[in-house]
Amino acid sequence: MNKTLCFALAALLGLAACSAERVSLFPSYKLKVVQGNELDPRAVVSLQPGMSRDQVQLLLGTPLLRDAFHADRWDYTFNTGRNGVIKEQRNLTLYFQNNQLVKAEGDAIAKAIEMLKAAQAQQPQVQPAQPGAAYVPIQK
């Protein structure tokens, strides 16, 4: 009986050490899991009230969730994770009335604006060229 108790205790302690956090510390390949719709920041920023459902679907793609109980609501969700830990998550919820876009909300809008501003800041500004002058980008 002592051997059985010791074996059960050792097995219990061994299994307790195998948590997801500790396993993620081992240097091994972890598969990147992408779920949902990755939204183009330019498309998210170009949403305007009054757009039809077809226009929105052409712009953003098929929504991840069309709730049967809320027919005038579309949800776009995007998650990126490794080893069960979510690294990035974005949500966009669109509300329609009479097949026209009324309201858009979610953290994907702020993230899209932030990404576009960062991309615009990285692009060098071009100074208008004088006739006969060489092209020289202006560095900030």
DSSP file (Angstrom, degrees, kcal/mol; ACC not computed):
  #  RESIDUE AA STRUCTURE BP1 BP2  ACC     N-H-->O    O-->H-N    N-H-->O    O-->H-N    TCO  KAPPA ALPHA  PHI   PSI    X-CA   Y-CA   Z-CA
    1    1 A M     >        0   0    0      0, 0.0     4,-2.4     0, 0.0     5,-0.2   0.000 360.0 360.0 360.0 -35.5    0.0    0.0    0.0
    2    2 A N  H  >  +     0   0    0      1,-0.2     4,-2.5     2,-0.2     5,-0.2   0.896 360.0  51.2 -62.7 -39.9    2.9    2.3    0.7
    3    3 A K  H  > S+     0   0    0      2,-0.2     4,-2.5     1,-0.2    -1,-0.2   0.902 110.5  48.9 -64.9 -39.8    4.2    1.8   -2.8
    4    4 A T  H  > S+     0   0    0      2,-0.2     4,-2.5     1,-0.2    -2,-0.2   0.914 112.2  47.7 -66.0 -42.9    0.9    2.6   -4.3
    5    5 A L  H  X S+     0   0    0     -4,-2.4     4,-2.3     2,-0.2    -2,-0.2   0.911 113.4  47.8 -64.5 -43.1    0.5    5.7   -2.3
    6    6 A C  H  X S+     0   0    0     -4,-2.5     4,-2.4     2,-0.2    -2,-0.2   0.900 112.8  49.0 -65.2 -41.1    4.0    6.9   -3.2
    7    7 A F  H  X S+     0   0    0     -4,-2.5     4,-2.5     2,-0.2    -2,-0.2   0.920 112.0  47.9 -65.2 -43.3    3.4    6.2   -6.9
    8    8 A A  H  X S+     0   0    0     -4,-2.5     4,-2.2     2,-0.2    -2,-0.2   0.894 112.6  49.3 -64.1 -40.0    0.1    8.1   -6.9
    9    9 A L  H  X S+     0   0    0     -4,-2.3     4,-2.3     2,-0.2    -2,-0.2   0.904 111.9  48.1 -65.6 -42.0    1.7   11.0   -5.1
   10   10 A A  H  X S+     0   0    0     -4,-2.4     4,-2.3     2,-0.2    -2,-0.2   0.899 112.5  48.7 -65.2 -41.0    4.6   11.1   -7.5
   11   11 A A  H  X S+     0   0    0     -4,-2.5     4,-2.3     2,-0.2    -2,-0.2   0.894 111.1  50.6 -65.9 -39.6    2.3   10.9  -10.5
   12   12 A L  H  X S+     0   0    0     -4,-2.2     4,-1.8     2,-0.2    -2,-0.2   0.914 112.6  45.5 -65.1 -43.5    0.1   13.7   -9.1
   13   13 A L  H  X S+     0   0    0     -4,-2.3     4,-1.1     2,-0.2    -2,-0.2   0.877 112.0  52.8 -67.3 -37.6    3.2   16.0   -8.5
   14   14 A G  H  < S+     0   0    0     -4,-2.3     3,-0.3     1,-0.2     4,-0.3   0.900 111.1  45.5 -64.9 -40.8    4.5   15.2  -12.0
   15   15 A L  H >< S+     0   0    0     -4,-2.3     3,-1.2     1,-0.2    -1,-0.2   0.824 106.5  59.6 -72.0 -30.9    1.2   16.1  -13.6
   16   16 A A  H 3< S+     0   0    0     -4,-1.8    -1,-0.2     1,-0.3     3,-0.2   0.795  99.3  58.6 -67.0 -26.4    0.9   19.3  -11.6
   17   17 A A  T 3< S+     0   0    0     -4,-1.1     2,-0.9    -3,-0.3    -1,-0.3   0.596  87.8  80.4 -77.8  -9.9    4.2   20.5  -13.1
   18   18 A C    <   +     0   0    0     -3,-1.2    -1,-0.2    -4,-0.3     2,-0.2  -0.398  60.9 147.0 -96.5  57.0    2.8   20.3  -16.6
   19   19 A S     >  -     0   0    0     -2,-0.9     4,-2.2    -3,-0.2     5,-0.2  -0.504  60.9-111.9 -86.3 162.9    0.9   23.5  -16.8
   20   20 A A  H  > S+     0   0    0      1,-0.2     4,-1.7     2,-0.2    -1,-0.1   0.844 116.1  54.6 -63.6 -34.7    0.5   25.5  -20.0
   21   21 A E  H  4 S+     0   0    0      2,-0.2     4,-0.5     1,-0.2    -1,-0.2   0.916 110.9  43.6 -67.1 -42.6    2.7   28.3  -18.6
   22   22 A R  H >4 S+     0   0    0      1,-0.2     3,-0.8     2,-0.2     4,-0.4   0.863 111.8  53.0 -72.1 -35.1    5.6   26.0  -17.8
   23   23 A V  H >< S+     0   0    0     -4,-2.2     3,-1.2     1,-0.2    -1,-0.2   0.861 102.3  60.0 -67.2 -34.1    5.4   24.1  -21.0
   24   24 A S  T 3< S+     0   0    0     -4,-1.7    -1,-0.2     1,-0.2    -2,-0.2   0.676  95.0  64.7 -69.2 -15.1    5.6   27.4  -23.0
   25   25 A L  T <  S+     0   0    0     -3,-0.8    -1,-0.2    -4,-0.5    -2,-0.2   0.688  79.4  97.9 -79.6 -18.4    9.0   28.1  -21.4
   26   26 A F  S <  S-     0   0    0     -3,-1.2     2,-1.5    -4,-0.4    -3,-0.0  -0.506  87.3-114.1 -71.1 136.2   10.6   25.1  -23.1
   27   27 A P  S    S+     0   0    0      0, 0.0     2,-0.3     0, 0.0    -1,-0.1  -0.544  70.6 118.2 -75.0  93.3   12.4   26.1  -26.3
   28   28 A S  S    S-     0   0    0     -2,-1.5     2,-0.3    -4,-0.2     0, 0.0  -0.939  71.6 -78.1-147.1 167.8   10.4   24.4  -29.0
   29   29 A Y        -     0   0    0     -2,-0.3     2,-0.5     1,-0.0     0, 0.0  -0.539  41.4-164.1 -73.7 130.2    8.3   25.4  -32.0
   30   30 A K        -     0   0    0     -2,-0.3     2,-0.2    -6,-0.0    -1,-0.0  -0.973  20.9-122.7-116.7 126.6    4.9   26.7  -31.1
   31   31 A L        -     0   0    0     -2,-0.5    52,-0.7     1,-0.1     2,-0.5  -0.465  19.9-130.2 -69.5 131.2    2.3   26.9  -33.8
   32   32 A K  E     -A   82   0A   0     -2,-0.2     2,-0.6    50,-0.1    50,-0.2  -0.738  22.4-155.0 -82.5 123.7    0.8   30.4  -34.4
   33   33 A V  E     -A   81   0A   0     48,-3.3    48,-2.3    -2,-0.5     2,-0.5  -0.901  10.2-171.8-107.7 120.7   -3.0   30.1  -34.4
   34   34 A V  E     +A   80   0A   0     -2,-0.6     2,-0.4    46,-0.2    46,-0.2  -0.953   8.3 179.5-113.0 124.7   -4.9   32.7  -36.3
   35   35 A Q  E     +A   79   0A   0     44,-2.6    44,-2.8    -2,-0.5     2,-0.2  -0.975  41.5   6.8-127.9 139.9   -8.7   32.7  -35.9
   36   36 A G  E    S-A   78   0A   0     -2,-0.4     2,-0.6    42,-0.2    42,-0.3  -0.509  99.0 -30.4  97.8-162.4  -11.3   35.0  -37.4
   37   37 A N        -     0   0    0     40,-1.9     2,-0.7    -2,-0.2    27,-0.1  -0.861  47.6-145.7-101.5 117.9  -11.2   37.8  -40.0
   38   38 A E        -     0   0    0     -2,-0.6     2,-0.4    -4,-0.0    -2,-0.1  -0.759  26.0-144.6 -81.2 119.1   -8.0   39.8  -40.3
   39   39 A L        -     0   0    0     -2,-0.7    21,-0.1     1,-0.0    22,-0.1  -0.681   7.8-124.8 -93.9 135.4   -9.3   43.3  -41.2
   40   40 A D     >  -     0   0    0     -2,-0.4     4,-2.1    19,-0.2     3,-0.4  -0.628  17.7-139.5 -73.0 127.0   -7.5   45.6  -43.5
   41   41 A P  H  > S+     0   0    0      0, 0.0     4,-2.2     0, 0.0     5,-0.2   0.869 102.0  53.6 -59.3 -36.9   -7.0   48.9  -41.6
   42   42 A R  H  > S+     0   0    0      1,-0.2     4,-1.3     2,-0.2    -2,-0.0   0.872 109.4  49.1 -65.1 -35.5   -7.8   51.0  -44.7
   43   43 A A  H  4 S+     0   0    0     -3,-0.4     4,-0.2     2,-0.2    -1,-0.2   0.894 110.4  49.9 -70.1 -39.7  -11.1   49.1  -45.1
   44   44 A V  H >< S+     0   0    0     -4,-2.1     3,-1.2     1,-0.2    -2,-0.2   0.913 111.4  48.6 -65.3 -42.1  -12.1   49.6  -41.5
   45   45 A V  H 3< S+     0   0    0     -4,-2.2    -1,-0.2     1,-0.2    -2,-0.2   0.797 105.1  59.8 -68.9 -27.5  -11.4   53.4  -41.6
   46   46 A S  T 3< S+     0   0    0     -4,-1.3    -1,-0.2    -5,-0.2    -2,-0.2   0.430  75.4 119.3 -84.8   2.9  -13.4   53.7  -44.8
   47   47 A L    <   -     0   0    0     -3,-1.2    57,-0.1    -4,-0.2    -3,-0.0  -0.480  42.6-177.0 -65.8 136.8  -16.6   52.5  -43.3
   48   48 A Q    >   -     0   0    0     -2,-0.2     3,-1.5    55,-0.1    53,-0.2  -0.989  32.2-100.3-136.9 144.7  -19.3   55.1  -43.4
   49   49 A P  T 3  S+     0   0    0      0, 0.0    53,-0.2     0, 0.0     3,-0.1  -0.377 107.3  38.2 -60.3 141.5  -22.9   55.3  -42.2
   50   50 A G  T 3  S+     0   0    0     51,-2.8     2,-0.1     1,-0.4    52,-0.1   0.303  79.9 136.4  98.4  -7.6  -25.4   54.6  -44.9
   51   51 A M    <   -     0   0    0     -3,-1.5    50,-2.9    50,-0.2    -1,-0.4  -0.455  54.9-118.7 -70.3 146.0  -23.3   51.9  -46.7
   52   52 A S  B  >  -B  100   0A   0     48,-0.2     4,-2.2    -2,-0.1    48,-0.2  -0.335  22.8-108.1 -79.0 166.5  -25.4   48.9  -47.7
   53   53 A R  H  > S+     0   0    0     46,-0.8     4,-2.6     1,-0.2     5,-0.2   0.890 120.7  53.1 -60.9 -39.5  -24.7   45.4  -46.4
   54   54 A D  H  > S+     0   0    0      2,-0.2     4,-2.3     1,-0.2    -1,-0.2   0.901 108.0  49.9 -64.1 -41.3  -23.3   44.3  -49.8
   55   55 A Q  H  > S+     0   0    0      2,-0.2     4,-1.7     1,-0.2    -1,-0.2   0.913 112.3  47.5 -63.8 -42.0  -20.9   47.3  -49.8
   56   56 A V  H  X S+     0   0    0     -4,-2.2     4,-3.0     1,-0.2     5,-0.5   0.910 111.8  50.0 -65.0 -42.4  -19.7   46.4  -46.3
   57   57 A Q  H  X S+     0   0    0     -4,-2.6     4,-1.9     1,-0.2    -2,-0.2   0.873 110.3  50.0 -66.9 -36.5  -19.3   42.8  -47.2
   58   58 A L  H  < S+     0   0    0     -4,-2.3    -1,-0.2    -5,-0.2    -2,-0.2   0.852 116.4  43.6 -65.5 -33.9  -17.2   43.7  -50.3
   59   59 A L  H  < S+     0   0    0     -4,-1.7    -2,-0.2    -5,-0.2   -19,-0.2   0.921 132.0  16.4 -77.8 -46.6  -15.1   45.9  -48.2
   60   60 A L  H  < S-     0   0    0     -4,-3.0    -3,-0.2     1,-0.3    -2,-0.2   0.649 100.9-124.2-105.5 -19.4  -14.5   43.7  -45.1
   61   61 A G     <  -     0   0    0     -4,-1.9    -1,-0.3    -5,-0.5    -2,-0.1  -0.458  56.0 -24.7  98.0-178.2  -15.5   40.2  -46.2
   62   62 A T  S    S-     0   0    0     -2,-0.2     2,-0.0     1,-0.1    -5,-0.0  -0.497  73.2-114.1 -70.4 132.8  -18.0   37.8  -44.7
   63   63 A P        -     0   0    0      0, 0.0    13,-0.2     0, 0.0     3,-0.1  -0.339  12.5-132.1 -67.4 149.9  -18.6   38.5  -41.0
   64   64 A L  S    S+     0   0    0     11,-1.0     2,-0.4     1,-0.2    12,-0.2   0.854  91.9  30.3 -68.5 -35.0  -17.5   35.8  -38.5
   65   65 A L  E     +C   75   0A   0     10,-1.9    10,-2.1     2,-0.0     2,-0.6  -0.979  52.9 178.2-135.2 123.9  -20.9   35.9  -36.7
   66   66 A R  E     -C   74   0A   0     -2,-0.4     2,-0.2     8,-0.2     8,-0.1  -0.910  30.9-144.0-117.4  99.3  -24.3   36.7  -38.0
   67   67 A D        -     0   0    0      6,-0.6     6,-0.3    -2,-0.6     3,-0.2  -0.415   7.1-148.0 -70.2 131.5  -26.5   36.2  -35.0
   68   68 A A  S    S+     0   0    0      1,-0.2     3,-0.3    -2,-0.2    -1,-0.1   0.788 100.5  48.9 -68.9 -27.5  -29.9   34.7  -35.7
   69   69 A F  S    S+     0   0    0      1,-0.3     2,-0.4     2,-0.1    -1,-0.2   0.690 116.6  41.9 -86.5 -19.1  -31.4   36.7  -32.8
   70   70 A H    >   +     0   0    0     -3,-0.2     3,-1.4     3,-0.1    -3,-0.4  -0.745  66.1 171.4-126.6  82.4  -29.9   40.0  -33.9
   71   71 A A  T 3  S+     0   0    0     -2,-0.4    -1,-0.1    -3,-0.3    -2,-0.1   0.714  76.2  57.3 -67.7 -21.5  -30.3   40.1  -37.6
   72   72 A D  T 3  S+     0   0    0     -3,-0.1    24,-3.0    24,-0.1     2,-0.4   0.069  94.6  82.0 -97.9  24.7  -29.1   43.7  -37.9
   73   73 A R  E <   - D   0  95A   0     -3,-1.4    -6,-0.6    -6,-0.3     2,-0.4  -0.995  53.0-172.5-134.0 130.2  -25.7   43.0  -36.2
   74   74 A W  E     -CD  66  94A   0     20,-2.5    20,-3.0    -2,-0.4     2,-0.5  -0.967   9.1-157.6-119.5 138.5  -22.5   41.7  -37.7
   75   75 A D  E     -CD  65  93A   0    -10,-2.1   -10,-1.9    -2,-0.4   -11,-1.0  -0.965   6.7-170.2-119.5 129.1  -19.5   40.7  -35.7
   76   76 A Y  E     + D   0  92A   0     16,-3.3    16,-2.7    -2,-0.5     2,-0.4  -0.978  13.7 179.2-113.6 126.2  -15.9   40.5  -37.0
   77   77 A T  E     - D   0  91A   0     -2,-0.5   -40,-1.9    14,-0.2     2,-0.4  -0.979   9.8-173.1-130.7 141.6  -13.4   39.0  -34.5
   78   78 A F  E     +AD  36  90A   0     12,-2.5    12,-2.6    -2,-0.4     2,-0.4  -0.988   6.7 176.8-137.8 125.3   -9.7   38.3  -35.0
   79   79 A N  E     -AD  35  89A   0    -44,-2.8   -44,-2.6    -2,-0.4     2,-0.4  -0.976  10.2-170.7-128.4 142.0   -7.4   36.4  -32.6
   80   80 A T  E     +AD  34  88A   0      8,-2.5     7,-2.8    -2,-0.4     8,-1.9  -0.999  22.5 156.8-128.6 129.9   -3.8   35.5  -32.7
   81   81 A G  E     -AD  33  86A   0    -48,-2.3   -48,-3.3    -2,-0.4     2,-0.4  -0.981  29.5-151.1-150.0 161.1   -2.3   33.1  -30.2
   82   82 A R  E >  S-AD  32  85A   0      3,-2.0     3,-2.0    -2,-0.3   -50,-0.1  -0.999  81.3  -7.1-134.1 132.3    0.5   30.7  -29.5
   83   83 A N  T 3  S-     0   0    0    -52,-0.7   -59,-0.1    -2,-0.4     3,-0.1   0.839 129.7 -52.8  55.4  38.8    0.3   27.7  -27.1
   84   84 A G  T 3  S+     0   0    0      1,-0.2     2,-0.6   -51,-0.0    -1,-0.3   0.458 113.0 116.1  81.4   0.1   -3.2   28.7  -25.8
   85   85 A V  E <   -D   82   0A   0     -3,-2.0    -3,-2.0   -65,-0.1     2,-0.5  -0.913  64.1-133.6-106.3 120.7   -2.1   32.2  -24.9
   86   86 A I  E     +D   81   0A   0     -2,-0.6    -5,-0.3    -5,-0.2     3,-0.1  -0.604  25.0 177.7 -77.3 121.8   -3.9   35.0  -26.9
   87   87 A K  E     +     0   0A   0     -7,-2.8     2,-0.4    -2,-0.5    -6,-0.2   0.817  68.5  14.8 -89.9 -37.1   -1.3   37.6  -28.2
   88   88 A E  E     +D   80   0A   0     -8,-1.9    -8,-2.5     2,-0.0     2,-0.4  -1.000  61.3 178.2-144.8 137.4   -3.7   39.8  -30.1
   89   89 A Q  E     +D   79   0A   0     -2,-0.4     2,-0.4   -10,-0.2   -10,-0.2  -0.982   2.3 177.9-144.6 130.8   -7.4   40.2  -30.2
   90   90 A R  E     -D   78   0A   0    -12,-2.6   -12,-2.5    -2,-0.4     2,-0.4  -0.991   5.8-168.2-133.6 141.8   -9.6   42.7  -32.2
   91   91 A N  E     -D   77   0A   0     -2,-0.4    17,-2.0   -14,-0.2     2,-0.4  -0.980   5.8-177.7-130.3 141.6  -13.3   43.0  -32.4
   92   92 A L  E     -D   76   0A   0    -16,-2.7   -16,-3.3    -2,-0.4     2,-0.5  -0.982   5.6-169.8-138.2 125.6  -15.6   45.0  -34.7
   93   93 A T  E     -DE  75 105A   0     12,-3.4    12,-2.6    -2,-0.4     2,-0.4  -0.971   4.3-164.9-119.1 128.2  -19.3   45.1  -34.4
   94   94 A L  E     -DE  74 104A   0    -20,-3.0   -20,-2.5    -2,-0.5     2,-0.4  -0.922   3.4-157.0-114.9 136.6  -21.5   46.7  -37.1
   95   95 A Y  E     -DE  73 103A   0      8,-3.0     7,-3.2    -2,-0.4     8,-1.4  -0.939   9.6-166.6-115.4 134.6  -25.1   47.6  -36.7
   96   96 A F  E     - E   0 101A   0    -24,-3.0     2,-0.3    -2,-0.4     5,-0.2  -0.849  10.6-171.7-118.2 152.8  -27.6   47.9  -39.6
   97   97 A Q  E >  S- E   0 100A   0      3,-2.5     3,-1.0    -2,-0.3    -2,-0.0  -0.942  81.4  -6.7-144.3 123.9  -31.0   49.4  -39.9
   98   98 A N  T 3  S-     0   0    0     -2,-0.3     3,-0.1     1,-0.2    -1,-0.0   0.892 129.8 -58.9  55.6  43.3  -33.1   48.9  -43.1
   99   99 A N  T 3  S+     0   0    0      1,-0.2   -46,-0.8   -47,-0.1     2,-0.4   0.712 115.9 114.8  59.8  24.8  -30.0   47.3  -44.7
  100  100 A Q  E <  S-BE  52  97A   0     -3,-1.0    -3,-2.5   -48,-0.2     2,-0.3  -0.971  75.0-108.6-122.7 139.8  -27.9   50.4  -44.1
  101  101 A L  E     + E   0  96A   0    -50,-2.9   -51,-2.8    -2,-0.4    -5,-0.2  -0.497  41.3 167.3 -67.8 126.8  -24.9   50.7  -41.8
  102  102 A V  E     +     0   0A   0     -7,-3.2     2,-0.3     1,-0.4    -6,-0.2   0.784  59.0   5.2-107.2 -44.2  -25.8   52.8  -38.8
  103  103 A K  E     - E   0  95A   0     -8,-1.4    -8,-3.0   -55,-0.1     2,-0.4  -0.998  50.3-164.0-149.3 144.9  -23.0   52.3  -36.3
  104  104 A A  E     + E   0  94A   0     -2,-0.3     2,-0.3   -10,-0.2   -10,-0.2  -0.999  20.2 166.2-129.0 134.4  -19.6   50.6  -36.0
  105  105 A E  E     + E   0  93A   0    -12,-2.6   -12,-3.4    -2,-0.4     2,-0.2  -0.979  18.1  89.4-145.6 158.0  -17.9   50.0  -32.7
  106  106 A G  S >> S-     0   0    0     -2,-0.3     3,-1.0   -14,-0.2     4,-0.6  -0.623  77.0 -81.6 137.0 165.5  -15.0   48.0  -31.3
  107  107 A D  H 3> S+     0   0    0      1,-0.2     4,-2.0    -2,-0.2     5,-0.2   0.616 112.2  77.5 -75.3 -11.8  -11.3   48.2  -30.7
  108  108 A A  H 3> S+     0   0    0    -17,-2.0     4,-2.0     1,-0.2    -1,-0.2   0.796  90.0  56.6 -67.3 -27.5  -10.5   47.3  -34.3
  109  109 A I  H <> S+     0   0    0     -3,-1.0     4,-2.1   -18,-0.3    -1,-0.2   0.948 109.3  42.9 -69.8 -48.8  -11.3   50.9  -35.3
  110  110 A A  H  X S+     0   0    0     -4,-0.6     4,-2.3     1,-0.2    -2,-0.2   0.894 115.0  50.7 -63.9 -39.7   -8.8   52.5  -32.9
  111  111 A K  H  X S+     0   0    0     -4,-2.0     4,-2.4     2,-0.2    -1,-0.2   0.884 109.0  51.5 -65.9 -38.6   -6.2   49.9  -33.8
  112  112 A A  H  X S+     0   0    0     -4,-2.0     4,-2.3     2,-0.2    -2,-0.2   0.914 110.7  47.7 -65.1 -43.1   -6.7   50.6  -37.6
  113  113 A I  H  X S+     0   0    0     -4,-2.1     4,-2.2     1,-0.2    -2,-0.2   0.913 112.7  49.8 -63.1 -42.3   -6.3   54.3  -37.1
  114  114 A E  H  X S+     0   0    0     -4,-2.3     4,-2.1     1,-0.2    -2,-0.2   0.903 111.0  48.5 -62.5 -43.1   -3.2   53.8  -35.1
  115  115 A M  H  X S+     0   0    0     -4,-2.4     4,-2.2     1,-0.2    -1,-0.2   0.888 111.5  49.6 -66.6 -39.3   -1.7   51.4  -37.7
  116  116 A L  H  X S+     0   0    0     -4,-2.3     4,-2.2     2,-0.2    -2,-0.2   0.887 110.8  49.5 -67.9 -38.6   -2.4   53.9  -40.5
  117  117 A K  H  X S+     0   0    0     -4,-2.2     4,-2.0     2,-0.2    -2,-0.2   0.900 111.8  49.0 -65.3 -40.1   -0.8   56.8  -38.6
  118  118 A A  H  X S+     0   0    0     -4,-2.1     4,-1.2     2,-0.2    -2,-0.2   0.896 112.4  47.8 -66.2 -39.6    2.3   54.6  -37.9
  119  119 A A  H  X S+     0   0    0     -4,-2.2     4,-1.0     1,-0.2    -2,-0.2   0.879 111.8  50.3 -68.3 -37.3    2.6   53.6  -41.5
  120  120 A Q  H  < S+     0   0    0     -4,-2.2     3,-0.3     1,-0.2    -2,-0.2   0.863 107.9  53.1 -69.0 -35.4    2.2   57.2  -42.7
  121  121 A A  H  < S+     0   0    0     -4,-2.0    -1,-0.2     1,-0.2    -2,-0.2   0.790 106.8  53.4 -69.6 -27.3    4.9   58.4  -40.3
  122  122 A Q  H  < S+     0   0    0     -4,-1.2    -1,-0.2    -5,-0.1    -2,-0.2   0.723  89.3  91.1 -80.6 -22.2    7.3   55.8  -41.7
  123  123 A Q  S  < S-     0   0    0     -4,-1.0     2,-0.1    -3,-0.3    -4,-0.0  -0.578  83.0-120.1 -77.1 132.8    6.9   56.9  -45.3
  124  124 A P        -     0   0    0      0, 0.0     2,-0.3     0, 0.0    15,-0.1  -0.472  26.4-120.8 -70.7 142.6    9.4   59.6  -46.4
  125  125 A Q  E     -F  138   0B   0     13,-0.9    13,-2.5    -2,-0.1     2,-0.5  -0.649  22.3-134.7 -85.2 140.6    7.7   62.8  -47.6
  126  126 A V  E     -F  137   0B   0     -2,-0.3     9,-0.0    11,-0.2    -1,-0.0  -0.826   9.3-143.9-101.1 128.1    8.5   63.8  -51.2
  127  127 A Q        -     0   0    0      9,-0.6     9,-0.2    -2,-0.5     2,-0.0  -0.713  34.8 -98.9 -86.4 138.1    9.4   67.4  -51.9
  128  128 A P        -     0   0    0      0, 0.0     2,-0.2     0, 0.0    -1,-0.1  -0.339  45.1-119.8 -58.2 133.2    8.1   68.8  -55.2
  129  129 A A        -     0   0    0      1,-0.1     6,-0.1     4,-0.1     3,-0.0  -0.504  15.5-133.3 -80.2 141.4   10.9   68.6  -57.7
  130  130 A Q    >   -     0   0    0     -2,-0.2     3,-2.5     4,-0.2     2,-0.2  -0.602  43.4 -85.3 -82.6 150.9   12.2   71.7  -59.5
  131  131 A P  T 3  S+     0   0    0      0, 0.0    -1,-0.1     0, 0.0     3,-0.1  -0.418 118.8  11.6 -59.3 126.7   12.7   71.4  -63.2
  132  132 A G  T 3  S+     0   0    0      1,-0.3     2,-0.2    -2,-0.2    -3,-0.0   0.403 102.6 122.2  85.6  -1.7   16.1   69.8  -63.8
  133  133 A A    <   -     0   0    0     -3,-2.5    -1,-0.3     1,-0.1     2,-0.2  -0.618  63.5-114.4 -93.3 154.7   16.5   68.9  -60.1
  134  134 A A        -     0   0    0     -2,-0.2     2,-0.4    -3,-0.1    -4,-0.2  -0.514  35.5 -98.6 -82.7 153.9   17.1   65.3  -58.9
  135  135 A Y        +     0   0    0     -2,-0.2    -1,-0.1    -6,-0.1    -9,-0.0  -0.607  46.7 173.8 -73.6 123.2   14.6   63.5  -56.7
  136  136 A V        -     0   0    0     -2,-0.4    -9,-0.6    -9,-0.2     2,-0.2  -0.966  24.3-138.0-134.0 116.9   15.6   63.7  -53.1
  137  137 A P  E     -F  126   0B   0      0, 0.0     2,-0.5     0, 0.0   -11,-0.2  -0.486  22.3-121.5 -72.9 144.4   13.3   62.3  -50.3
  138  138 A I  E     -F  125   0B   0    -13,-2.5   -13,-0.9    -2,-0.2     2,-0.4  -0.747  23.8-150.9 -86.7 127.9   13.0   64.5  -47.2
  139  139 A Q              0   0    0     -2,-0.5     0, 0.0   -15,-0.1     0, 0.0  -0.820 360.0 360.0 -99.4 137.7   14.0   62.7  -44.0
  140  140 A K              0   0    0     -2,-0.4    -1,-0.1     0, 0.0    -2,-0.0   0.445 360.0 360.0 -84.9 360.0   12.4   63.7  -40.7
